[in-house]
């Protein structure tokens, strides 16, 4: 099958080509939008990533051009209008799990960097400044860590933090038996936010979770706590979080995702003036660490993403049922 691969970088090409032996892959660097959809003219399949915009207009163009399959190389699918896809008889498949360890480990890395000021310490020593003032941290052992969302990634994160000797709280609409075996206590979201020294978000972005962290819920936080988000930027109201940082309600913020990241992340903008004032303000705080949606970015994860994506396309082409197909509800 001929596949148009959008938002492709060198690493996408390398891993997809290594996993592929039967399809024709054509790589396009631009994001897939209504403006770039003509590039996929005549392609029965498109392969897309998280910042591609598959709204009704884009999907209609793709369907009119002969596309029948949307292959996401991600777990999240909030960037796809599933109702429009169903109307147009477009099949949508995804990669539901690639490496929960990668994301969980990155979340822990953000915690350690913020707590022990590793970024600041590194820069000081590079400048022959060996003073310790301003680098004081706290023991994670004995700290209360709240986990919002206890699916595969949340469970991996819980296992790591359990190894640090943390007290673990969790909030989820479904209680994970493996988390219960670890001794995790499930509580309400207000209880979790009020008790946690560190709260880490590991839930999908849905209408119910959009701006889960907002002015109201920030008011429930344990003053000076640490907030981590490696899931989706839309879980956090950035303007409200800035207010929480200024008031001291949020003592540390570590994010690998940002609600308006599609115009920023995965690109080299070092020679440009970034016009997003909210993002620039977040970057200015000394107790904030931002990484550019790299939590998933490990060799193992990229191998799994490529293999699953190629497998999904092969299933579709052969007319086999695909376990990773997304159904519109």
C-alpha atoms as one frame of an Amber mdcrd trajectory, in Angstrom:
protein
   0.000   0.000   0.000   1.192   3.520  -0.776   1.412   5.553   2.425   1.905
   9.324   2.816   3.819   9.887   6.048   3.311  13.394   7.437   5.223  15.295
  10.159   8.144  13.021   9.360  11.607  13.542  10.771  14.772  11.572  10.094
  14.069   9.251  13.022  10.553   8.497  11.691  12.031   7.572   8.333  14.728
   5.369   9.884  12.432   3.353  12.138   9.514   3.055   9.707  11.771   1.930
   6.872  13.413  -0.636   9.155   9.987  -2.038  10.104   8.601  -2.012   6.553
   9.007  -4.688   3.907   5.791  -4.511   1.895   4.488  -0.950   1.593   5.591
   2.152  -0.330   6.413   4.917   2.129   6.547   8.534   0.938   7.707  11.002
   3.576   6.470  14.585   3.937   7.949  16.932   6.524   4.938  19.309   6.833
   2.082  18.671   9.236  -1.114  17.346   7.682  -3.718  20.102   7.572  -6.372
  21.209   5.115  -3.654  23.219   3.337  -1.256  20.289   2.948  -3.846  17.554
   2.293  -3.303  17.783  -1.511   0.121  16.197  -0.958  -1.723  12.954  -0.174
  -3.638  12.905  -3.466  -3.851   9.313  -4.666  -2.520   7.771  -1.432  -4.879
   5.138   0.019  -3.284   5.630   3.461  -1.844   8.526   5.429   0.350   8.125
   8.488   0.150  10.999  10.966   1.411  12.170  14.348   0.035  14.170  17.259
   0.243  17.673  15.772  -1.378  16.800  12.455  -4.849  18.364  12.272  -7.401
  15.890  10.958 -10.538  17.982  11.201 -13.638  17.446   9.046 -12.375  19.621
   6.184  -9.033  17.810   6.028 -10.670  14.387   6.219 -13.118  15.301   3.469
 -10.248  16.298   1.188  -8.424  13.067   1.924 -11.505  10.952   1.223 -12.157
  12.788  -2.047  -8.551  12.111  -3.088  -8.846   8.368  -2.472  -7.559   7.953
   1.071  -9.242   5.158   3.033  -6.965   4.690   6.056  -5.688   7.099   8.745
  -2.769   5.453  10.571  -1.794   7.285  13.735   1.667   6.667  15.103   0.525
   7.696  18.553  -1.806   6.487  21.302  -3.788   9.724  21.539  -6.368  10.556
  18.886  -7.862  13.839  20.092  -6.563  15.486  16.890  -8.930  13.420  14.716
 -12.601  14.200  14.133 -13.826  10.633  14.573 -17.440  11.491  13.727 -16.371
  12.961  10.391 -14.097   9.986   9.732 -16.996   7.601  10.320 -19.253   9.584
   7.998 -16.609   9.457   5.278 -15.992   5.725   5.836 -12.365   6.365   6.807
 -10.745   3.746   9.014  -8.638   5.136  11.872  -5.993   3.022  13.617  -3.498
   3.912  16.317  -0.602   2.651  18.451  -2.227   2.154  21.856   0.974   1.206
  23.683   4.580   1.636  22.600   6.671   2.039  25.754   4.963   3.043  28.972
   8.395   2.849  30.571   9.709   5.658  28.360   7.047   8.148  29.443   7.065
   7.087  33.091  10.858   7.348  33.302  10.786  10.809  31.731   8.242  11.957
  34.311  10.602  10.783  37.038  13.450  12.604  35.310  11.475  15.841  35.469
  10.832  15.289  39.179  14.521  14.761  39.905  15.579  17.749  37.819  13.106
  20.079  39.514  13.756  18.783  43.014  17.556  18.702  42.909  17.879  21.624
  40.425  20.048  19.485  38.158  19.789  21.892  35.228  20.942  24.818  37.345
  23.687  22.764  39.016  25.008  21.626  35.630  25.201  25.186  34.323  26.893
  26.442  37.502  29.649  23.843  37.413  30.231  24.569  33.716  30.979  28.134
  34.831  33.221  26.959  37.714  30.612  28.001  40.267  30.522  25.320  42.958
  28.274  27.088  45.466  25.258  25.147  46.758  23.002  28.060  47.662  19.656
  27.778  45.885  20.036  24.077  45.102  18.317  22.663  48.190  15.975  19.765
  47.470  13.887  17.309  49.501  13.877  13.537  50.017  11.475  11.718  47.750
  11.535   8.880  50.265   8.457   9.367  52.428   6.931  12.024  50.154   3.320
  11.676  49.041   3.003  11.219  45.273  -0.368  11.476  43.547  -0.951   9.701
  40.243  -3.827  10.912  38.082  -4.570   8.064  35.690  -3.369   4.537  36.430
  -3.265   2.869  33.036  -0.056   1.310  31.721   2.028   4.492  32.033   0.571
   5.409  35.419   1.331   1.918  36.691   4.960   2.074  35.486   5.330   5.479
  37.129   3.821   4.116  40.358   6.252   1.196  40.390   9.233   3.537  40.041
   8.027   5.907  42.755   7.254   2.960  45.016  10.918   2.056  44.666  11.826
   5.511  45.995   9.786   4.736  49.118   6.998   7.208  48.411   3.465   7.090
  49.764   1.279   6.646  46.686  -2.203   8.022  46.069  -4.178   7.600  42.860
  -7.245   8.922  41.123  -8.908   7.103  38.235 -12.428   6.126  37.254 -11.132
   2.530  37.112  -8.939   1.040  39.832  -5.988  -0.907  38.419  -5.564  -4.207
  40.319  -1.798  -4.059  39.828  -1.757  -0.645  41.496  -3.791  -1.965  44.405
  -1.215  -4.746  44.823   1.446  -2.043  45.251  -0.551  -0.639  48.155  -1.733
   2.448  46.296  -4.686   4.191  47.899  -7.369   5.410  45.508  -8.903   8.712
  46.581 -10.966  11.496  45.048  -9.188  14.088  42.925  -9.617  16.851  45.552
  -8.107  14.552  48.196  -5.176  13.670  45.948  -4.408  17.298  45.136  -4.648
  18.370  48.761  -2.270  15.685  50.057   0.325  15.258  47.291   3.830  16.681
  47.483   4.122  15.625  43.830   1.211  15.076  41.431   1.814  13.507  38.014
  -0.766  13.412  35.215  -1.065  10.186  33.208  -4.576  10.362  31.798  -5.867
  10.857  28.233  -7.239  14.157  26.972 -11.019  13.942  26.685 -13.812  16.463
  27.228 -13.997  15.262  30.836 -10.285  15.850  31.454  -9.790  19.072  29.472
  -8.253  21.662  31.841  -8.367  19.191  34.699  -5.874  21.525  36.340  -7.601
  24.899  36.443  -8.101  27.824  38.785 -10.486  25.848  40.980  -8.381  22.699
  41.272  -5.174  24.711  41.759  -6.846  26.168  44.849  -7.041  22.615  46.239
  -3.310  21.916  45.830  -0.989  21.430  48.765   0.916  24.750  48.798   4.347
  24.498  47.177   3.696  21.104  45.593   5.206  19.811  42.355   3.044  19.296
  39.251   4.174  17.046  36.387   2.472  16.568  33.020   3.764  14.130  30.396
   0.337  13.275  28.930  -1.423  15.982  26.914  -1.081  19.746  27.152  -4.832
  20.299  27.272  -5.021  18.708  30.723  -3.631  21.974  32.114  -4.956  25.519
  31.852  -1.607  27.252  31.341  -2.872  30.701  32.357  -4.261  29.311  35.611
  -1.011  27.448  36.277   0.962  30.655  35.841  -1.250  32.211  38.499  -0.570
  29.217  40.740   3.180  29.575  40.270   3.067  33.272  41.082   1.026  32.672
  44.235   3.313  29.855  45.397   0.523  27.293  45.312   2.580  25.463  42.671
   6.186  25.260  43.834   7.513  23.331  40.836   6.193  22.623  37.347   7.551
  20.044  34.932   5.831  19.650  31.554   6.666  17.698  28.431   3.472  18.830
  26.693   1.796  22.184  26.096  -1.698  22.930  24.863  -0.506  25.162  21.995
   2.572  23.085  21.196   1.697  22.353  17.574   3.311  25.615  16.443   6.400
  25.055  18.591   7.460  21.504  19.298   9.440  19.258  16.954  10.894  22.295
  15.147  14.100  24.339  15.505  12.913  27.852  16.336  16.185  29.065  17.824
  16.520  31.856  15.261  12.935  33.092  15.542  10.976  35.217  17.989   8.335
  32.999  19.563   5.013  34.820  19.574   3.352  32.719  22.287   3.507  34.985
  25.357   2.089  32.342  27.695   4.789  29.860  26.757   7.506  32.496  27.050
   6.276  33.420  30.526   6.306  29.789  31.609   9.876  29.487  30.345  10.924
  32.487  32.447  10.219  30.930  35.851  13.192  29.355  37.637  11.018  26.582
  39.098   9.658  25.427  35.712  11.217  22.829  33.405   9.812  22.331  29.908
  10.817  19.560  27.527   9.509  19.412  23.960   7.270  16.319  23.930  10.181
  13.911  24.140   8.929  11.590  26.892   8.104   8.907  24.309  11.432   9.320
  22.531  13.387   6.130  23.177  14.750   3.562  20.775  12.374   0.913  22.066
   9.334   3.174  21.770  10.128   4.207  18.196  10.664   0.577  17.198   7.293
  -0.386  18.693   5.540   2.582  17.078   6.938   1.711  13.648   6.221  -2.003
  13.898   2.665  -1.487  15.149   1.955   1.182  12.517   3.154  -1.031   9.674
   1.195  -3.957  11.138  -1.960  -1.857  11.309  -1.636  -0.911   7.630  -0.996
  -4.532   6.660  -4.087  -5.687   8.557  -6.209  -3.094   6.782  -4.843  -3.936
   3.342  -5.423  -7.658   3.891  -8.947  -7.093   5.180  -8.084  -8.544   8.574
  -9.657  -7.230  11.793  -7.307  -4.722  13.447  -7.278  -4.645  17.233  -5.998
  -1.069  17.114  -8.893   0.385  15.107 -10.652   3.322  16.771 -14.430   3.168
  16.673 -16.508   6.337  16.882 -18.900   6.247  19.822
